[in-house]
Amino acid sequence: MNLLAIETSCDECSAAVLDDGTLKSVVISSQLVHNEYGGVVPELASRAHMELIVPVVKEALKKSEMLKSEIDAVAVTYGPGLAGSLIVGLSFAKSFAASQGIPVTGVNHMEGHLYSSFLEDEKPEFPFMALIVSGGHTMLVHVKEPFSHELLGPTRDDAAGEAFDKVARLLGLGYPGGPIIDKLAKEGNPSAFKFPRAFISDDSF
């Protein structure tokens, strides 16, 4: 099966083409429009997706050396994410699928993170534990068998990605905060400050 996969849950517009589970191409277009605000502005994100979705999909098809007529199905993120951004991806995916007479299926953003590791050569064996650390979500998940998972615990406050962006904004470092802070941290002194260990109770994570 040749699959076109579309992701527009936040501020990156991405399309990939897979041939029986083998990744043939992936194109990611990041939105620089958010840099001056120190975080993602939902309305600007959805507008940028409308401009980017067609060229991104075209480039993914070109890199995979496939014609749109060779695509057998479309997978698209349906949530969680920014409503406006998701609508752009879903609308394009449904239109593309309808024009080709092929099925379209919605994919949960978090499940996408969970199973993305199966695109690698070394695949995890069931059951396994997964730590999802994305922009708006931080969660510990027990994956028992294919498509059977239990949420053991999410963050109790800000997700890791949001925390990085907020710290970077406070320090005037720019956006996105994660890569910038990661780079600067390697040059820092790990013993300069003693941070308390976050611990709430004996039965917490």
TIKOLSE-945524 format. One record per residue (C-alpha): residue in three letters; z negated, x negated, y negated. Coordinates in steps of 0.2 Angstrom, whole numbers, padded with zeros to 4 digits, always signed. Each point is the difference from the previous one (the first is absolute). Layout:
<drentors>
ALAZXY ...
</drentors>
This chain:
<drentors>
MET+0000+0000+0000 ASN+0004-0006-0017 LEU-0013+0005-0012 LEU-0001+0000-0019 ALA-0018-0001-0007 ILE-0005+0004-0018 GLU-0016-0004-0008 THR-0004+0006-0018 SER-0019+0004+0001 CYS-0005-0011-0016 ASP+0009-0012-0011 GLU+0012-0009+0013 CYS+0016+0008+0005 SER+0004-0006+0017 ALA+0013+0004+0014 ALA+0003-0008+0017 VAL+0012+0002+0014 LEU-0006-0002+0018 ASP+0011-0001+0016 ASP-0011+0006+0015 GLY-0015-0006-0008 THR+0007-0017-0006 LEU+0000-0002-0019 LYS+0017-0004-0006 SER-0003+0001-0018 VAL-0013+0004-0013 VAL+0001+0001-0019 ILE-0015+0001-0012 SER+0002+0003-0018 SER-0016-0002-0010 GLN-0003+0009-0017 LEU-0003-0013-0014 VAL-0002+0015-0012 HIS-0019+0001+0004 ASN-0004-0018-0004 GLU-0005+0004-0018 TYR-0012+0014+0005 GLY-0010-0010+0013 GLY+0003+0013+0013 VAL+0012+0013+0007 VAL+0005+0014-0012 PRO+0005+0015+0011 GLU+0013+0007-0011 LEU+0009-0016-0003 ALA-0001-0004+0019 SER+0009+0016+0004 ARG+0013-0003-0013 ALA+0003-0017+0006 HIS+0002+0006+0018 MET+0014+0012-0006 GLU+0010-0015-0007 LEU-0004-0011+0015 ILE+0002+0010+0015 VAL+0019+0001+0002 PRO+0003-0019-0003 VAL-0014-0005+0011 VAL+0006+0011+0015 LYS+0018-0007-0003 GLU-0006-0018+0000 ALA-0010+0003+0016 LEU+0015+0008+0009 LYS+0011-0014-0006 LYS-0012-0014+0006 SER-0001+0009+0017 GLU+0019+0000+0001 MET-0001+0019+0004 LEU+0009+0015-0007 LYS-0010+0015-0005 SER+0010+0010+0013 GLU-0008-0012+0013 ILE-0018+0005-0004 ASP-0007+0012+0013 ALA-0016+0006-0009 VAL-0010-0003-0016 ALA-0019-0003-0001 VAL-0009+0002-0017 THR-0017-0002-0007 TYR-0008+0018-0003 GLY-0017-0006-0006 PRO-0013-0005-0005 GLY+0006-0007-0016 LEU+0006+0005-0018 ALA+0007+0018+0000 GLY+0015-0004-0011 SER+0004-0016+0009 LEU-0001+0008+0017 ILE+0011+0015-0006 VAL+0014-0013-0004 GLY+0000-0008+0017 LEU-0001+0017+0009 SER+0014+0008-0010 PHE+0011-0014+0003 ALA-0004-0001+0019 LYS+0003+0018+0002 SER+0017+0000-0010 PHE+0006-0016+0010 ALA-0005+0008+0017 ALA+0008+0017-0005 SER+0016-0009-0006 GLN+0002-0009+0017 GLY-0006+0014+0011 ILE-0015-0010+0007 PRO-0019+0003+0002 VAL-0013-0006-0013 THR-0018-0003+0004 GLY-0015-0002-0011 VAL-0011-0015+0003 ASN-0018-0002-0006 HIS-0002-0015-0011 MET-0016-0006+0009 GLU+0008+0002+0017 GLY+0015-0010-0006 HIS-0013-0014-0004 LEU-0008+0001+0017 TYR+0017-0001+0010 SER+0009-0013-0011 SER-0008-0014+0010 PHE+0011+0006+0015 LEU+0015-0006-0010 GLU-0006-0018+0004 ASP+0004-0010+0015 GLU-0019+0000+0005 LYS-0005+0018+0002 PRO-0018+0006+0001 GLU-0006+0007+0016 PHE-0008+0017+0001 PRO-0014+0003-0004 PHE-0002-0010-0016 MET-0010+0000-0016 ALA+0010+0000-0017 LEU-0006-0003-0017 ILE+0012+0008-0013 VAL-0002-0008-0017 SER+0014+0008-0011 GLY+0000+0004-0019 GLY-0009+0017+0001 HIS-0008-0001+0017 THR-0012-0011+0010 MET-0005+0006+0017 LEU-0005-0005+0017 VAL+0009+0008+0014 HIS-0001+0001+0019 VAL+0017+0002+0008 LYS-0003+0006+0018 GLU+0018+0002+0005 PRO+0017+0004-0008 PHE-0003+0013-0014 SER-0018+0002+0005 HIS-0012-0007-0013 GLU-0018+0002-0006 LEU-0005-0004-0018 LEU-0016-0009+0002 GLY-0003-0002-0019 PRO+0008-0001-0017 THR-0005-0009-0016 ARG-0015+0009-0009 ASP+0007-0003-0017 ASP+0016-0009-0006 ALA+0013-0006+0012 ALA+0003-0019+0001 GLY+0017+0001-0008 GLU-0007+0010-0015 ALA-0015-0011-0002 PHE+0011-0015-0001 ASP+0011+0008-0014 LYS-0015+0006-0010 VAL-0008-0018+0001 ALA+0017-0008-0005 ARG+0001+0013-0015 LEU-0017-0004-0006 LEU+0003-0019+0001 GLY+0017+0002-0008 LEU+0009-0008+0014 GLY+0015+0013+0002 TYR+0006+0011+0014 PRO+0000+0002+0014 GLY-0017-0008+0001 GLY-0001-0005+0019 PRO+0013-0015+0000 ILE-0007-0006-0016 ILE-0018+0000+0004 ASP+0004-0007+0018 LYS+0009-0015-0008 LEU-0014-0004-0013 ALA-0013+0002+0013 LYS+0007-0014+0010 GLU-0003-0011-0015 GLY-0018+0006-0003 ASN-0017-0006+0006 PRO-0006+0011+0015 SER-0018-0005-0003 ALA+0000+0004-0019 PHE-0008+0017+0003 LYS-0011+0008+0013 PHE+0007+0017+0004 PRO-0011+0013+0009 ARG+0006+0007+0016 ALA+0005+0018-0001 PHE-0012+0008+0012 ILE-0006+0018-0001 SER-0009+0004+0017 ASP-0001-0005+0018 ASP+0013+0012+0006 SER+0013-0003-0014 PHE+0015-0012+0000 
</drentors>
